[in-house]
Amino acid sequence: MKSTTKIVSKLCRCGRIMENVPQQRVLCEVCRKEQEKQKLEAHRSPYVQDTARRASRPRAKSQPYKSIEQCVREAKALGISYGQFVARRLDRM
């Protein structure tokens, strides 16, 4: 089926006169670009806000660890293996 489009002069939503445009066009080029820009900002803003929020939050510092030799000595004193000592998180200062 052949589609027909009339070429007409119309008013944009902002009030500008658009001449020689297809009948279904509602926005002029300026308004169309502005609307596209707003859509991009709406999609981009949660990401930008999330990135800014993450950057402003200080990172949690991990606790310093004891040396392996010290952990082995303490594990022997408790009567457990090194693996059990670390699993109980006793290797942290």
URGIKA-V942871 format. One line per field, one symbol per residue. ss: DSSP state (h for helix, s for strand, l for the rest). phi: phi as a letter, one per 20 degrees, with the letter a starting at -180 (. if undefined). psi: psi as a letter, one per 20 degrees, with the letter a starting at -180 (. if undefined). A space follows every 50 residues. Layout:
ss: ???
phi: ???
psi: ???
//
This chain:
ss: llllllssssslllllssssssllllllhhhhhhhhhhhhhhhhhhhhhh hhhhhhllllllllsllhhhhhhhhhhhlllhhhhhhllllsl
phi: .eedceecdcdffeofeddldffefddffffffffffffffffeffffff ffffffefffefffeffffffffffffemceffffffemeeee
psi: pppppqorprprhiiqppqlqqhiphqrgghghghgghgghhhhghgggg ghghhhpqqppqqqqrqgghggghghhikrrgghghhjkiiq.
//
